[in-house]
Each structure stands twice: as structure tokens, then as C-alpha cells.
Amino acid sequence: MSNPQLAEWAKETFDLQKAPDASTISKFLKRGDKDLIIQANIKNRKRVRKGKCSEIENASVILLAY
């Protein structure tokens, strides 16, 4: 399956408004979910921005974790 075909499949399967770009599919296939894990890891960020409503943010993190 080619990258454009895979992008069209993702659009239909996940009911996306538009298909992901073929280059996005290519990058994901090359790197896997390694980039997603890095983005989720706060320790790897240069600066952590604190929100205005930290109590609500903490409660939502706990809620989404379960």
C-alpha cells in the first residue's frame, strides 16, 4: 500500500476532515511512535508552561488518566 493510499485509508477509518499528507505518513512509518512518546514526556521539553487554572488542569489529568 502506498503512502497516499494509506493516508486515504486513515481519513476514511478515523473519519478525518482531510487525509494526512503523504510525508506525514512516511515520517510516522520511519520513526514509529518514538516522536509521540518524546512529545508526551515533559522532562524533554526546554520549558514547561504552567496554566492559569492549575487545579482544573490537574483534575483533568487525573480524570483522563483513568
PQR file with spaces between the fields and no chain letter, atoms N, CA, C, O and H, PARSE charges and radii, in Angstrom:
ATOM       1  N    MET     1       0.859   -1.174    0.000 -0.4000 1.5000
ATOM       2  CA   MET     1       0.000    0.000    0.000 -0.0000 2.0000
ATOM       3  C    MET     1       0.905    1.238    0.000  0.5500 1.7000
ATOM       4  O    MET     1       1.841    1.326    0.795 -0.5500 1.4000
ATOM       5  N    SER     2       0.626    2.177   -0.882 -0.4000 1.5000
ATOM       6  CA   SER     2       1.436    3.393   -0.971 -0.0000 2.0000
ATOM       7  C    SER     2       1.038    4.385    0.129  0.5500 1.7000
ATOM       8  O    SER     2      -0.017    4.254    0.750 -0.5500 1.4000
ATOM       9  H    SER     2      -0.134    2.105   -1.528  0.4000 1.0000
ATOM      10  N    ASN     3       1.894    5.367    0.352 -0.4000 1.5000
ATOM      11  CA   ASN     3       1.600    6.363    1.388 -0.0000 2.0000
ATOM      12  C    ASN     3       0.319    7.146    1.110  0.5500 1.7000
ATOM      13  O    ASN     3      -0.458    7.361    2.040 -0.5500 1.4000
ATOM      14  H    ASN     3       2.751    5.474   -0.152  0.4000 1.0000
ATOM      15  N    PRO     4       0.058    7.586   -0.135 -0.5600 1.5000
ATOM      16  CA   PRO     4      -1.216    8.265   -0.389  0.2800 2.0000
ATOM      17  C    PRO     4      -2.435    7.359   -0.153  0.5500 1.7000
ATOM      18  O    PRO     4      -3.469    7.816    0.334 -0.5500 1.4000
ATOM      19  N    GLN     5      -2.304    6.094   -0.497 -0.4000 1.5000
ATOM      20  CA   GLN     5      -3.400    5.149   -0.234 -0.0000 2.0000
ATOM      21  C    GLN     5      -3.601    4.967    1.269  0.5500 1.7000
ATOM      22  O    GLN     5      -4.732    4.902    1.751 -0.5500 1.4000
ATOM      23  H    GLN     5      -1.464    5.723   -0.892  0.4000 1.0000
ATOM      24  N    LEU     6      -2.500    4.886    1.997 -0.4000 1.5000
ATOM      25  CA   LEU     6      -2.585    4.752    3.452 -0.0000 2.0000
ATOM      26  C    LEU     6      -3.191    5.998    4.082  0.5500 1.7000
ATOM      27  O    LEU     6      -3.953    5.897    5.043 -0.5500 1.4000
ATOM      28  H    LEU     6      -1.581    4.939    1.606  0.4000 1.0000
ATOM      29  N    ALA     7      -2.865    7.161    3.556 -0.4000 1.5000
ATOM      30  CA   ALA     7      -3.437    8.415    4.055 -0.0000 2.0000
ATOM      31  C    ALA     7      -4.943    8.444    3.812  0.5500 1.7000
ATOM      32  O    ALA     7      -5.704    8.870    4.680 -0.5500 1.4000
ATOM      33  H    ALA     7      -2.246    7.243    2.775  0.4000 1.0000
ATOM      34  N    GLU     8      -5.369    8.000    2.657 -0.4000 1.5000
ATOM      35  CA   GLU     8      -6.805    7.958    2.349 -0.0000 2.0000
ATOM      36  C    GLU     8      -7.525    6.949    3.244  0.5500 1.7000
ATOM      37  O    GLU     8      -8.649    7.185    3.686 -0.5500 1.4000
ATOM      38  H    GLU     8      -4.751    7.653    1.951  0.4000 1.0000
ATOM      39  N    TRP     9      -6.859    5.824    3.503 -0.4000 1.5000
ATOM      40  CA   TRP     9      -7.434    4.829    4.416 -0.0000 2.0000
ATOM      41  C    TRP     9      -7.616    5.421    5.809  0.5500 1.7000
ATOM      42  O    TRP     9      -8.656    5.217    6.436 -0.5500 1.4000
ATOM      43  H    TRP     9      -5.946    5.632    3.145  0.4000 1.0000
ATOM      44  N    ALA    10      -6.611    6.156    6.302 -0.4000 1.5000
ATOM      45  CA   ALA    10      -6.685    6.777    7.626 -0.0000 2.0000
ATOM      46  C    ALA    10      -7.831    7.785    7.673  0.5500 1.7000
ATOM      47  O    ALA    10      -8.546    7.872    8.671 -0.5500 1.4000
ATOM      48  H    ALA    10      -5.767    6.322    5.793  0.4000 1.0000
ATOM      49  N    LYS    11      -8.002    8.542    6.598 -0.4000 1.5000
ATOM      50  CA   LYS    11      -9.087    9.525    6.539 -0.0000 2.0000
ATOM      51  C    LYS    11     -10.444    8.843    6.680  0.5500 1.7000
ATOM      52  O    LYS    11     -11.300    9.296    7.440 -0.5500 1.4000
ATOM      53  H    LYS    11      -7.421    8.471    5.787  0.4000 1.0000
ATOM      54  N    GLU    12     -10.631    7.761    5.948 -0.4000 1.5000
ATOM      55  CA   GLU    12     -11.909    7.048    5.985 -0.0000 2.0000
ATOM      56  C    GLU    12     -12.105    6.308    7.308  0.5500 1.7000
ATOM      57  O    GLU    12     -13.197    6.331    7.875 -0.5500 1.4000
ATOM      58  H    GLU    12      -9.936    7.393    5.330  0.4000 1.0000
ATOM      59  N    THR    13     -11.069    5.664    7.793 -0.4000 1.5000
ATOM      60  CA   THR    13     -11.175    4.851    9.005 -0.0000 2.0000
ATOM      61  C    THR    13     -11.420    5.703   10.244  0.5500 1.7000
ATOM      62  O    THR    13     -12.233    5.343   11.096 -0.5500 1.4000
ATOM      63  H    THR    13     -10.182    5.645    7.332  0.4000 1.0000
ATOM      64  N    PHE    14     -10.725    6.824   10.348 -0.4000 1.5000
ATOM      65  CA   PHE    14     -10.824    7.663   11.540 -0.0000 2.0000
ATOM      66  C    PHE    14     -11.724    8.878   11.349  0.5500 1.7000
ATOM      67  O    PHE    14     -11.770    9.765   12.200 -0.5500 1.4000
ATOM      68  H    PHE    14     -10.065    7.116    9.656  0.4000 1.0000
ATOM      69  N    ASP    15     -12.435    8.912   10.233 -0.4000 1.5000
ATOM      70  CA   ASP    15     -13.407    9.964    9.926 -0.0000 2.0000
ATOM      71  C    ASP    15     -12.775   11.351   10.057  0.5500 1.7000
ATOM      72  O    ASP    15     -13.303   12.227   10.742 -0.5500 1.4000
ATOM      73  H    ASP    15     -12.398    8.191    9.541  0.4000 1.0000
ATOM      74  N    LEU    16     -11.625   11.533    9.383 -0.4000 1.5000
ATOM      75  CA   LEU    16     -10.909   12.797    9.415 -0.0000 2.0000
ATOM      76  C    LEU    16     -11.483   13.747    8.361  0.5500 1.7000
ATOM      77  O    LEU    16     -12.045   13.301    7.360 -0.5500 1.4000
ATOM      78  H    LEU    16     -11.196   10.821    8.827  0.4000 1.0000
ATOM      79  N    GLN    17     -11.340   15.052    8.588 -0.4000 1.5000
ATOM      80  CA   GLN    17     -11.821   16.028    7.618 -0.0000 2.0000
ATOM      81  C    GLN    17     -11.007   15.969    6.335  0.5500 1.7000
ATOM      82  O    GLN    17     -11.557   16.103    5.242 -0.5500 1.4000
ATOM      83  H    GLN    17     -10.883   15.413    9.401  0.4000 1.0000
ATOM      84  N    LYS    18      -9.696   15.769    6.462 -0.4000 1.5000
ATOM      85  CA   LYS    18      -8.847   15.615    5.286 -0.0000 2.0000
ATOM      86  C    LYS    18      -7.804   14.549    5.580  0.5500 1.7000
ATOM      87  O    LYS    18      -7.490   14.262    6.735 -0.5500 1.4000
ATOM      88  H    LYS    18      -9.249   15.661    7.350  0.4000 1.0000
ATOM      89  N    ALA    19      -7.285   13.982    4.530 -0.4000 1.5000
ATOM      90  CA   ALA    19      -6.288   12.921    4.676 -0.0000 2.0000
ATOM      91  C    ALA    19      -4.962   13.515    5.127  0.5500 1.7000
ATOM      92  O    ALA    19      -4.617   14.625    4.722 -0.5500 1.4000
ATOM      93  H    ALA    19      -7.540   14.215    3.591  0.4000 1.0000
ATOM      94  N    PRO    20      -4.211   12.797    5.959 -0.5600 1.5000
ATOM      95  CA   PRO    20      -2.876   13.270    6.327  0.2800 2.0000
ATOM      96  C    PRO    20      -1.988   13.327    5.083  0.5500 1.7000
ATOM      97  O    PRO    20      -2.197   12.575    4.131 -0.5500 1.4000
ATOM      98  N    ASP    21      -1.019   14.202    5.096 -0.4000 1.5000
ATOM      99  CA   ASP    21      -0.099   14.337    3.980 -0.0000 2.0000
ATOM     100  C    ASP    21       0.742   13.066    3.861  0.5500 1.7000
ATOM     101  O    ASP    21       1.035   12.415    4.864 -0.5500 1.4000
ATOM     102  H    ASP    21      -0.850   14.813    5.869  0.4000 1.0000
ATOM     103  N    ALA    22       1.124   12.723    2.652 -0.4000 1.5000
ATOM     104  CA   ALA    22       1.934   11.522    2.431 -0.0000 2.0000
ATOM     105  C    ALA    22       3.255   11.600    3.185  0.5500 1.7000
ATOM     106  O    ALA    22       3.766   10.576    3.638 -0.5500 1.4000
ATOM     107  H    ALA    22       0.886   13.252    1.837  0.4000 1.0000
ATOM     108  N    SER    23       3.817   12.802    3.328 -0.4000 1.5000
ATOM     109  CA   SER    23       5.077   12.941    4.066 -0.0000 2.0000
ATOM     110  C    SER    23       4.880   12.646    5.559  0.5500 1.7000
ATOM     111  O    SER    23       5.776   12.116    6.216 -0.5500 1.4000
ATOM     112  H    SER    23       3.402   13.634    2.960  0.4000 1.0000
ATOM     113  N    THR    24       3.707   12.990    6.083 -0.4000 1.5000
ATOM     114  CA   THR    24       3.409   12.677    7.486 -0.0000 2.0000
ATOM     115  C    THR    24       3.348   11.170    7.683  0.5500 1.7000
ATOM     116  O    THR    24       3.870   10.645    8.666 -0.5500 1.4000
ATOM     117  H    THR    24       2.979   13.420    5.549  0.4000 1.0000
ATOM     118  N    ILE    25       2.715   10.482    6.755 -0.4000 1.5000
ATOM     119  CA   ILE    25       2.648    9.017    6.815 -0.0000 2.0000
ATOM     120  C    ILE    25       4.047    8.429    6.743  0.5500 1.7000
ATOM     121  O    ILE    25       4.379    7.511    7.494 -0.5500 1.4000
ATOM     122  H    ILE    25       2.290   10.908    5.957  0.4000 1.0000
ATOM     123  N    SER    26       4.871    8.957    5.838 -0.4000 1.5000
ATOM     124  CA   SER    26       6.232    8.465    5.685 -0.0000 2.0000
ATOM     125  C    SER    26       7.056    8.643    6.960  0.5500 1.7000
ATOM     126  O    SER    26       7.759    7.727    7.385 -0.5500 1.4000
ATOM     127  H    SER    26       4.601    9.702    5.228  0.4000 1.0000
ATOM     128  N    LYS    27       6.964    9.833    7.568 -0.4000 1.5000
ATOM     129  CA   LYS    27       7.698   10.092    8.811 -0.0000 2.0000
ATOM     130  C    LYS    27       7.247    9.167    9.928  0.5500 1.7000
ATOM     131  O    LYS    27       8.069    8.658   10.691 -0.5500 1.4000
ATOM     132  H    LYS    27       6.392   10.577    7.222  0.4000 1.0000
ATOM     133  N    PHE    28       5.939    8.950   10.025 -0.4000 1.5000
ATOM     134  CA   PHE    28       5.425    8.081   11.080 -0.0000 2.0000
ATOM     135  C    PHE    28       5.898    6.646   10.880  0.5500 1.7000
ATOM     136  O    PHE    28       6.243    5.967   11.847 -0.5500 1.4000
ATOM     137  H    PHE    28       5.271    9.363    9.406  0.4000 1.0000
ATOM     138  N    LEU    29       5.916    6.181    9.635 -0.4000 1.5000
ATOM     139  CA   LEU    29       6.368    4.821    9.368 -0.0000 2.0000
ATOM     140  C    LEU    29       7.856    4.659    9.645  0.5500 1.7000
ATOM     141  O    LEU    29       8.286    3.602   10.108 -0.5500 1.4000
ATOM     142  H    LEU    29       5.635    6.733    8.849  0.4000 1.0000
ATOM     143  N    LYS    30       8.651    5.696    9.368 -0.4000 1.5000
ATOM     144  CA   LYS    30      10.090    5.623    9.612 -0.0000 2.0000
ATOM     145  C    LYS    30      10.421    5.674   11.098  0.5500 1.7000
ATOM     146  O    LYS    30      11.274    4.928   11.580 -0.5500 1.4000
ATOM     147  H    LYS    30       8.302    6.554    8.992  0.4000 1.0000
ATOM     148  N    ARG    31       9.742    6.556   11.816 -0.4000 1.5000
ATOM     149  CA   ARG    31      10.090    6.796   13.219 -0.0000 2.0000
ATOM     150  C    ARG    31       9.213    6.044   14.202  0.5500 1.7000
ATOM     151  O    ARG    31       9.573    5.908   15.371 -0.5500 1.4000
ATOM     152  H    ARG    31       9.049    7.162   11.425  0.4000 1.0000
ATOM     153  N    GLY    32       8.087    5.563   13.756 -0.4000 1.5000
ATOM     154  CA   GLY    32       7.161    4.885   14.650 -0.0000 2.0000
ATOM     155  C    GLY    32       6.556    5.868   15.633  0.5500 1.7000
ATOM     156  O    GLY    32       6.401    7.048   15.318 -0.5500 1.4000
ATOM     157  H    GLY    32       7.795    5.674   12.806  0.4000 1.0000
ATOM     158  N    ASP    33       6.219    5.404   16.797 -0.4000 1.5000
ATOM     159  CA   ASP    33       5.608    6.291   17.790 -0.0000 2.0000
ATOM     160  C    ASP    33       6.649    6.908   18.714  0.5500 1.7000
ATOM     161  O    ASP    33       6.297    7.451   19.761 -0.5500 1.4000
ATOM     162  H    ASP    33       6.344    4.445   17.053  0.4000 1.0000
ATOM     163  N    LYS    34       7.931    6.833   18.344 -0.4000 1.5000
ATOM     164  CA   LYS    34       9.001    7.412   19.159 -0.0000 2.0000
ATOM     165  C    LYS    34       8.779    8.914   19.365  0.5500 1.7000
ATOM     166  O    LYS    34       8.962    9.422   20.471 -0.5500 1.4000
ATOM     167  H    LYS    34       8.218    6.392   17.494  0.4000 1.0000
ATOM     168  N    ASP    35       8.388    9.621   18.308 -0.4000 1.5000
ATOM     169  CA   ASP    35       8.151   11.062   18.423 -0.0000 2.0000
ATOM     170  C    ASP    35       6.969   11.366   19.320  0.5500 1.7000
ATOM     171  O    ASP    35       6.977   12.364   20.040 -0.5500 1.4000
ATOM     172  H    ASP    35       8.240    9.208   17.409  0.4000 1.0000
ATOM     173  N    LEU    36       5.957   10.520   19.286 -0.4000 1.5000
ATOM     174  CA   LEU    36       4.793   10.744   20.140 -0.0000 2.0000
ATOM     175  C    LEU    36       5.162   10.601   21.610  0.5500 1.7000
ATOM     176  O    LEU    36       4.670   11.344   22.460 -0.5500 1.4000
ATOM     177  H    LEU    36       5.950    9.709   18.701  0.4000 1.0000
ATOM     178  N    ILE    37       6.023    9.651   21.898 -0.4000 1.5000
ATOM     179  CA   ILE    37       6.457    9.454   23.284 -0.0000 2.0000
ATOM     180  C    ILE    37       7.297   10.644   23.743  0.5500 1.7000
ATOM     181  O    ILE    37       7.158   11.103   24.877 -0.5500 1.4000
ATOM     182  H    ILE    37       6.423    9.047   21.208  0.4000 1.0000
ATOM     183  N    ILE    38       8.161   11.139   22.871 -0.4000 1.5000
ATOM     184  CA   ILE    38       9.007   12.282   23.223 -0.0000 2.0000
ATOM     185  C    ILE    38       8.152   13.517   23.470  0.5500 1.7000
ATOM     186  O    ILE    38       8.422   14.273   24.403 -0.5500 1.4000
ATOM     187  H    ILE    38       8.274   10.766   21.951  0.4000 1.0000
ATOM     188  N    GLN    39       7.126   13.735   22.653 -0.4000 1.5000
ATOM     189  CA   GLN    39       6.266   14.893   22.821 -0.0000 2.0000
ATOM     190  C    GLN    39       5.503   14.814   24.138  0.5500 1.7000
ATOM     191  O    GLN    39       5.237   15.841   24.762 -0.5500 1.4000
ATOM     192  H    GLN    39       6.907   13.120   21.895  0.4000 1.0000
ATOM     193  N    ALA    40       5.156   13.628   24.558 -0.4000 1.5000
ATOM     194  CA   ALA    40       4.378   13.464   25.779 -0.0000 2.0000
ATOM     195  C    ALA    40       5.245   13.577   27.032  0.5500 1.7000
ATOM     196  O    ALA    40       4.722   13.804   28.123 -0.5500 1.4000
ATOM     197  H    ALA    40       5.372   12.794   24.052  0.4000 1.0000
ATOM     198  N    ASN    41       6.540   13.425   26.893 -0.4000 1.5000
ATOM     199  CA   ASN    41       7.440   13.435   28.032 -0.0000 2.0000
ATOM     200  C    ASN    41       7.826   14.874   28.369  0.5500 1.7000
ATOM     201  O    ASN    41       8.551   15.515   27.607 -0.5500 1.4000
ATOM     202  H    ASN    41       6.965   13.241   26.006  0.4000 1.0000
ATOM     203  N    ILE    42       7.358   15.374   29.477 -0.4000 1.5000
ATOM     204  CA   ILE    42       7.600   16.761   29.876 -0.0000 2.0000
ATOM     205  C    ILE    42       9.070   17.008   30.185  0.5500 1.7000
ATOM     206  O    ILE    42       9.554   18.125   30.002 -0.5500 1.4000
ATOM     207  H    ILE    42       6.769   14.854   30.095  0.4000 1.0000
ATOM     208  N    LYS    43       9.784   15.998   30.645 -0.4000 1.5000
ATOM     209  CA   LYS    43      11.181   16.194   31.017 -0.0000 2.0000
ATOM     210  C    LYS    43      12.046   16.571   29.824  0.5500 1.7000
ATOM     211  O    LYS    43      13.089   17.202   29.998 -0.5500 1.4000
ATOM     212  H    LYS    43       9.390   15.091   30.793  0.4000 1.0000
ATOM     213  N    ASN    44      11.637   16.200   28.618 -0.4000 1.5000
ATOM     214  CA   ASN    44      12.428   16.501   27.430 -0.0000 2.0000
ATOM     215  C    ASN    44      12.166   17.899   26.887  0.5500 1.7000
ATOM     216  O    ASN    44      12.832   18.323   25.943 -0.5500 1.4000
ATOM     217  H    ASN    44      10.790   15.687   28.477  0.4000 1.0000
ATOM     218  N    ARG    45      11.228   18.609   27.454 -0.4000 1.5000
ATOM     219  CA   ARG    45      10.901   19.945   26.964 -0.0000 2.0000
ATOM     220  C    ARG    45      11.866   20.966   27.537  0.5500 1.7000
ATOM     221  O    ARG    45      12.351   20.824   28.659 -0.5500 1.4000
ATOM     222  H    ARG    45      10.687   18.264   28.221  0.4000 1.0000
ATOM     223  N    LYS    46      12.135   21.994   26.753 -0.4000 1.5000
ATOM     224  CA   LYS    46      13.040   23.046   27.212 -0.0000 2.0000
ATOM     225  C    LYS    46      12.391   23.899   28.285  0.5500 1.7000
ATOM     226  O    LYS    46      13.052   24.327   29.232 -0.5500 1.4000
ATOM     227  H    LYS    46      11.741   22.110   25.841  0.4000 1.0000
ATOM     228  N    ARG    47      11.087   24.149   28.135 -0.4000 1.5000
ATOM     229  CA   ARG    47      10.393   24.993   29.086 -0.0000 2.0000
ATOM     230  C    ARG    47       8.997   24.426   29.312  0.5500 1.7000
ATOM     231  O    ARG    47       8.294   24.083   28.361 -0.5500 1.4000
ATOM     232  H    ARG    47      10.551   23.802   27.366  0.4000 1.0000
ATOM     233  N    VAL    48       8.607   24.334   30.560 -0.4000 1.5000
ATOM     234  CA   VAL    48       7.267   23.863   30.897 -0.0000 2.0000
ATOM     235  C    VAL    48       6.421   25.083   31.232  0.5500 1.7000
ATOM     236  O    VAL    48       6.741   25.844   32.145 -0.5500 1.4000
ATOM     237  H    VAL    48       9.178   24.613   31.332  0.4000 1.0000
ATOM     238  N    ARG    49       5.350   25.256   30.492 -0.4000 1.5000
ATOM     239  CA   ARG    49       4.471   26.396   30.733 -0.0000 2.0000
ATOM     240  C    ARG    49       3.358   25.975   31.678  0.5500 1.7000
ATOM     241  O    ARG    49       2.693   24.959   31.474 -0.5500 1.4000
ATOM     242  H    ARG    49       5.090   24.638   29.751  0.4000 1.0000
ATOM     243  N    LYS    50       3.177   26.769   32.701 -0.4000 1.5000
ATOM     244  CA   LYS    50       2.130   26.489   33.664 -0.0000 2.0000
ATOM     245  C    LYS    50       0.862   27.219   33.243  0.5500 1.7000
ATOM     246  O    LYS    50       0.909   28.362   32.787 -0.5500 1.4000
ATOM     247  H    LYS    50       3.717   27.594   32.866  0.4000 1.0000
ATOM     248  N    GLY    51      -0.264   26.546   33.401 -0.4000 1.5000
ATOM     249  CA   GLY    51      -1.530   27.134   33.016 -0.0000 2.0000
ATOM     250  C    GLY    51      -2.061   28.091   34.062  0.5500 1.7000
ATOM     251  O    GLY    51      -1.529   28.186   35.168 -0.5500 1.4000
ATOM     252  H    GLY    51      -0.302   25.617   33.770  0.4000 1.0000
ATOM     253  N    LYS    52      -3.118   28.800   33.699 -0.4000 1.5000
ATOM     254  CA   LYS    52      -3.722   29.760   34.608 -0.0000 2.0000
ATOM     255  C    LYS    52      -4.568   29.074   35.669  0.5500 1.7000
ATOM     256  O    LYS    52      -4.695   29.573   36.787 -0.5500 1.4000
ATOM     257  H    LYS    52      -3.551   28.723   32.800  0.4000 1.0000
ATOM     258  N    CYS    53      -5.141   27.941   35.323 -0.4000 1.5000
ATOM     259  CA   CYS    53      -6.034   27.215   36.244 -0.0000 2.0000
ATOM     260  C    CYS    53      -5.433   25.851   36.543  0.5500 1.7000
ATOM     261  O    CYS    53      -5.921   24.832   36.053 -0.5500 1.4000
ATOM     262  H    CYS    53      -5.038   27.536   34.415  0.4000 1.0000
ATOM     263  N    SER    54      -4.384   25.830   37.338 -0.4000 1.5000
ATOM     264  CA   SER    54      -3.667   24.573   37.583 -0.0000 2.0000
ATOM     265  C    SER    54      -4.529   23.532   38.295  0.5500 1.7000
ATOM     266  O    SER    54      -4.348   22.335   38.071 -0.5500 1.4000
ATOM     267  H    SER    54      -3.988   26.657   37.736  0.4000 1.0000
ATOM     268  N    GLU    55      -5.447   23.953   39.133 -0.4000 1.5000
ATOM     269  CA   GLU    55      -6.302   22.989   39.828 -0.0000 2.0000
ATOM     270  C    GLU    55      -7.189   22.241   38.839  0.5500 1.7000
ATOM     271  O    GLU    55      -7.358   21.027   38.945 -0.5500 1.4000
ATOM     272  H    GLU    55      -5.595   24.925   39.315  0.4000 1.0000
ATOM     273  N    ILE    56      -7.748   22.960   37.889 -0.4000 1.5000
ATOM     274  CA   ILE    56      -8.597   22.321   36.878 -0.0000 2.0000
ATOM     275  C    ILE    56      -7.761   21.422   35.979  0.5500 1.7000
ATOM     276  O    ILE    56      -8.187   20.324   35.622 -0.5500 1.4000
ATOM     277  H    ILE    56      -7.611   23.947   37.803  0.4000 1.0000
ATOM     278  N    GLU    57      -6.581   21.883   35.616 -0.4000 1.5000
ATOM     279  CA   GLU    57      -5.706   21.070   34.757 -0.0000 2.0000
ATOM     280  C    GLU    57      -5.282   19.784   35.461  0.5500 1.7000
ATOM     281  O    GLU    57      -5.266   18.717   34.846 -0.5500 1.4000
ATOM     282  H    GLU    57      -6.234   22.775   35.906  0.4000 1.0000
ATOM     283  N    ASN    58      -4.941   19.877   36.740 -0.4000 1.5000
ATOM     284  CA   ASN    58      -4.557   18.680   37.489 -0.0000 2.0000
ATOM     285  C    ASN    58      -5.730   17.709   37.601  0.5500 1.7000
ATOM     286  O    ASN    58      -5.543   16.499   37.473 -0.5500 1.4000
ATOM     287  H    ASN    58      -4.955   20.743   37.239  0.4000 1.0000
ATOM     288  N    ALA    59      -6.921   18.221   37.836 -0.4000 1.5000
ATOM     289  CA   ALA    59      -8.109   17.371   37.938 -0.0000 2.0000
ATOM     290  C    ALA    59      -8.399   16.700   36.609  0.5500 1.7000
ATOM     291  O    ALA    59      -8.780   15.530   36.576 -0.5500 1.4000
ATOM     292  H    ALA    59      -7.073   19.204   37.940  0.4000 1.0000
ATOM     293  N    SER    60      -8.223   17.428   35.507 -0.4000 1.5000
ATOM     294  CA   SER    60      -8.497   16.832   34.196 -0.0000 2.0000
ATOM     295  C    SER    60      -7.451   15.770   33.839  0.5500 1.7000
ATOM     296  O    SER    60      -7.781   14.775   33.194 -0.5500 1.4000
ATOM     297  H    SER    60      -7.913   18.379   35.533  0.4000 1.0000
ATOM     298  N    VAL    61      -6.206   15.970   34.249 -0.4000 1.5000
ATOM     299  CA   VAL    61      -5.175   14.951   34.013 -0.0000 2.0000
ATOM     300  C    VAL    61      -5.520   13.679   34.773  0.5500 1.7000
ATOM     301  O    VAL    61      -5.401   12.581   34.229 -0.5500 1.4000
ATOM     302  H    VAL    61      -5.938   16.778   34.773  0.4000 1.0000
ATOM     303  N    ILE    62      -5.943   13.815   36.015 -0.4000 1.5000
ATOM     304  CA   ILE    62      -6.324   12.643   36.812 -0.0000 2.0000
ATOM     305  C    ILE    62      -7.530   11.954   36.178  0.5500 1.7000
ATOM     306  O    ILE    62      -7.588   10.727   36.104 -0.5500 1.4000
ATOM     307  H    ILE    62      -6.040   14.707   36.457  0.4000 1.0000
ATOM     308  N    LEU    63      -8.482   12.748   35.727 -0.4000 1.5000
ATOM     309  CA   LEU    63      -9.700   12.183   35.118 -0.0000 2.0000
ATOM     310  C    LEU    63      -9.362   11.442   33.842  0.5500 1.7000
ATOM     311  O    LEU    63      -9.877   10.348   33.612 -0.5500 1.4000
ATOM     312  H    LEU    63      -8.435   13.745   35.787  0.4000 1.0000
ATOM     313  N    LEU    64      -8.511   12.010   33.009 -0.4000 1.5000
ATOM     314  CA   LEU    64      -8.170   11.382   31.734 -0.0000 2.0000
ATOM     315  C    LEU    64      -7.245   10.181   31.892  0.5500 1.7000
ATOM     316  O    LEU    64      -7.183    9.325   31.009 -0.5500 1.4000
ATOM     317  H    LEU    64      -8.093   12.899   33.196  0.4000 1.0000
ATOM     318  N    ALA    65      -6.534   10.112   32.999 -0.4000 1.5000
ATOM     319  CA   ALA    65      -5.626    9.004   33.234 -0.0000 2.0000
ATOM     320  C    ALA    65      -6.369    7.697   33.507  0.5500 1.7000
ATOM     321  O    ALA    65      -5.813    6.614   33.327 -0.5500 1.4000
ATOM     322  H    ALA    65      -6.585   10.808   33.716  0.4000 1.0000
ATOM     323  N    TYR    66      -7.617    7.799   33.938 -0.4000 1.5000
ATOM     324  CA   TYR    66      -8.368    6.599   34.270 -0.0000 2.0000
ATOM     325  C    TYR    66      -9.379    6.293   33.251  0.5500 1.7000
ATOM     326  O    TYR    66     -10.105    5.307   33.378 -0.5500 1.4000
ATOM     327  H    TYR    66      -8.069    8.679   34.085  0.4000 1.0000
